Amino acid sequence: MTQRHIATVQPLPSSILHNSAAVRSQHTRAATKIAVQFMSRKLRSFNRRTVVGVTPDIA
């Protein structure tokens, strides 16, 4: 599964890209969102494995 990461909603010219605080904050928000999604997937996976491992012991 290949993911395409897009940091900005609207593409910007490269001259603006490297010197605008607004663009930097937009990239930071996008990177934070990607990191949170990654951690959520990892935690969900861990919780699923934990539930599967505990359920047979209870029964």
QUIVENLIN-V24680 format. One line per field, one symbol per residue. ss: DSSP state (A for helix, B for strand, O for the rest). phi: phi as a letter, one per 30 degrees, with the letter a starting at -180 (. if undefined). burial: 1 if it has 16 or more other C-alpha atoms within 10 Angstrom, else 0. A space follows every 10 residues. Layout:
ss: ???
phi: ???
burial: ???
This chain:
ss: OOOOOOOOOO OOOAAAAOOO AAAAAAAAAA AAAAAAAAAA AAAAAAAAAA AAAAAAAAO
phi: .cccccdcdc ecddddecbc dddddddddd dddddddddd dddddddddd ddddedddd
burial: 0000001000 0000000000 0010001001 0000000000 0000000000 000000000
